[in-house]
Amino acid sequence: MSSFEEKYKIHRIFHESVKQNQDLQDSKEKEHVIYTRKLFSFSDCAYIFYKYKPNIDESRKNLNKLFQVALFNTSLMTLQLLNEGYLIRGGATYGSAYFDELSFFGPAVEDAYLLESKKAVTPRILIDPKFGEKLLTHEKIVYDEVYGASSPYYNVLPKRSYIPTIVMPDGADFILNTAYILEMEGSISLGGISISHSELKANIVASISVKMERYKSDAKITDKLRWMKNYIESSTLSLESESTSFTQLL
């Protein structure tokens, strides 16, 4: 596959993923959704903006929830790319930015670029340290309310060995857990194909082994591949039996 074809494939995944989520968001069943999004992509890069819809009352706005929606939707997009054999690096933050139909700029754009280009290093989506720990704490509180023993749904929900999180620690950093939905569900249909947790792990490990041999003399590349191998090998399915969960696309 040529470089042009590779970049076109990445571009298509970016836009189809956002369109799928946008169509869902604009449907009758999602009329209550209070946010909207905008995607800009060029070459093999993408910037995705989330904001509240106009005239949303301040009492309905919640940064933790907005961040969680953005990260979840981004995890679906990056999962598709990962399944196609691409390694993804990025940055996620919150702040001031301007965008219209043609352009975008602002401090949040610069911060996200800095996270991706200077700090992420390995193939991971690095969450701004100003928000990472707070987001993980919020997520754990919500999940304890839903999945914990005191939850009214506890006895009817599928039993799990642990509760995966969208935000996960990586050393002193906090990153997006790309495999989150597969750790929750075991498999999911994305982009017209079914992706399973076990198959994804096997395919990525096999692909990385080939690349490790090919680039064995380049420490920069092998370090990134080794990080990805460690990440995917440590990912485990949370369901104690092969049953269906109730995780919803947001």
N, C-alpha and C positions, 0 to 999 in steps of 0.2 A: 504494500500500500504506500502511495507517495505521500510526501509531507502535506501536500494540499488536501488529499483525501482524508488523512488523519485529522487535520484541523477542521475540515468540513464536518466530519463525524462528531467531533467534540462540540462544535457549534450547534449541530442539530440536537444533540442531547441536552445542551443548555436550554435551548428555546422550547423544545417539546416538553421538557420537565416543567418549565414555568407555565407554559400554555395549559398543561393538564391541571396544574394547581389553580390557575386563574379561572379556567372553565368551571372547576369545582366550586371555587369561591363565589362565582357569579350565579351559581345555580340557586333554585328556590330554597333548597335545604340549608344553604349557607348564607341566607340573607342577614343573619345575625352577626356575621363576621365584620369586625370593625377596622380591619387593616387592608391595605393593598400593597402591591409590589411592582417593581420595574426592573427589567434586566437590560444591561448593556454588555455586549460581548464583541471581542475582536481577537483575531488569531485564535490562540488557545487560552485566552483569559476571559474572565467574566466578573462584572460587578453587579450585585443584586441588592436593591434597596427595598426596605420595608418601611411603611409609614401608616399612620392612622388615616382613615377616610375623613373627608371634611365634616365639620359639625359634630364630631364625636364628643360627647360630654366628658369632662376631665375625670369624673368619678368612674368611668368605664375603662380608663387607660391604666395599663399595668405593664411596666417595663419588663418584668420577669416573664410574664406570659407572652409578650410580643417577641422577646428574644428567643423563648422556647419554640414558638411557632417557626420563626426564621431558621433556627438551627435544625429543627425537625425536617422542614422542607428541603433545606440544603443537604441534609444527610441522604435524602432520597436521590437527589441529583448526583451527588458524589458516589453513591452506591452504584448507580448505573455506569458511571465512568470507570469505577474500580472493577466492575464486572467485565468491562471491555478491555481491561489490561492497562488502564492509565493510572498513573500515580498523581495525586492531587495535593497541592499546597495552597494555603490561603490564610486569611485573617478575618475575624469577625469582631465588630465593635458597634458602639452606639454613640451618636453625636450629631452635630450640625452638618447638613449637606444640602446642596441644591441640585435638582435635576429637572429636565424637561424632556421633550421627545428626542432631542438631538445631542445633549451634552450633560455633564455632571461635574461637580467640584465641591470642595469644602474640607474642613478639618477631619471629619470622619473618614472621608475618602483617603486622605493622606495617612491617617492612623492605620487604616486597614491595609494599605499598601506597605507600610513599614512592618507591620506584623508578618505579612506574607513574604516580603522580599529580604528582610534582614533578620527576623527573629524565629520564624517557623523552622527554617533550615531543612528538616526532614519532611516527608510527604504527609503532612497533617494540617488541619485547619485550626490555627491557634486563636483562642478567645482572648480578647483584651483582658489583661490581669486586673483591671479595675472592676470587672464584672464576673470573672470566672467562678470564684469561690461563692459569691452570693447566689449565682445562678444554680450551682450545684446544690447548695443548701435549700433553696426554694424547691428545686425538683424533688429532693428527698422528702421534704415535708409533704408535698402534694402526693407523692407515691405512697407514703405511709398512710395517708388518709384514704387512698383508694385501695391499696393492696394489703395494708396492715391488718392485724388480727382484730382491731376494733372497727374495721370497715363493715358496713351492712352487707357488702357484696362478697365478703371474704370466703364464705362457704360455697359460693357459686362460681367464683373465678377459677381459672386453671391454676394448679399448684406450680410454684416456681422455686428453684433452688436459690435464686437471688433475683433482685429487681435491677435490670439494666438502666443506665442513665444516658441521656443525650450528651450531657456534659461529663467529661471524665478527666481525672487527674493524669498528668504525664510529667513525673518528677515534680518540679516546682510550678509547672504550668497547668493550664486547663485547656482541653481541646475538644473538638467535636468528635463524638463516637459515631463514625460512619456506619458501623455495623449494627447500630442500635435496633432498628426495626427487625433485623434478622435474629438478633438475640432475643427479642420479644416474641416473634411469630414463627421463626423457623424458616419461613419462605414468604415471598411476596411477588406479585406480578407488577412489573415496571416496564414501561416502554414496549409493551406487547410480548414480553417474555417473562418466564418465571425464574426467580433467583432464589436459591436455597442457601441456607447458612453453611451446610456441610460442603456443597459443591463449590461455593465461592471460596471457602478456605482452601480446599484442595487445589483449585485452579490457580489461586494467587501464589500459594507456596510453590507449585510446580513452575509457574512463570518466573518467579523470583530466583529459583535455583538456576534456571537457564541464564538469566541476566547476570547473576553473580559470577558465573563462569565466563560469560562474554566480557564483562567489565572488571575482571579480577585485578587488573593493574591500576584501576582508577579508584582510589580510596574514597573520594567524594561520593561517587555513585554507589559503591558497595555499602557505605555507611547508611545511606538513605534506604537502600534495599533491605539491609539488615533490620533497620527500625521497622519497616513495613512488615517484614516477616514476623518479628516479635509481636507486633500489634495484632496481626490477624491470627497468629497461633494462640494468643492469650484470650481471644474472643470465644465465648462459650454460649450455647443455647440455654436460656433460663427455664424453659418449660420442662417439667419433670416427666411429662408424657407428650406424645405427638398429638396434641389437641389444638383447637383454634382459640386464639386469644380474641380480644375485642379492641385492640389498638386502632384508632381512627386516623385517617388522613385529615390533616388540619387545613 
